[in-house]
Amino acid sequence: MTQAEQTSPLKSAIQKHKEFLFPAVATYYQEPIALVHGEGEYVWDDQGNKYLDAFGGVLTVSIGHANPRVNAAWKDQVDKIAHMSTLYANGPQGIWRRSWRRSRRGI
């Protein structure tokens, strides 16, 4: 695959970002950055530039991008079942609820 072919979808993504995303997002920068990789607290764009991810969401702030332990646990879970409604009982749900109750009591 040529470099032009690799960047073409990213250019399309940038164009769609400008065209369809809500206007308030565009106030942060003139040209959107096409991010292609993240590791820990850093992200890289399609040109190989490395950035500190100061806009990370809730999970990337606490665990970083591509956290090996989290990815391994996620992959293990997805191999079993990807999503389950709370209408159905499951083991992890009970473990989480017990842990949550203890944390609310300060135990």
CORWO-V662821 format. One record per helix or strand. SS is the DSSP state (a for helix, b for strand). FROM is the first residue (numbers start at 1). TO is the last residue. If there is no record, write none. Layout:
BEGIN
ss=SS from=FROM to=TO
ss=SS from=FROM to=TO
END
This chain:
BEGIN
ss=a from=3 to=20
ss=a from=23 to=28
ss=b from=35 to=40
ss=b from=42 to=45
ss=b from=50 to=52
ss=a from=58 to=63
ss=b from=65 to=65
ss=a from=68 to=80
ss=a from=91 to=105
END
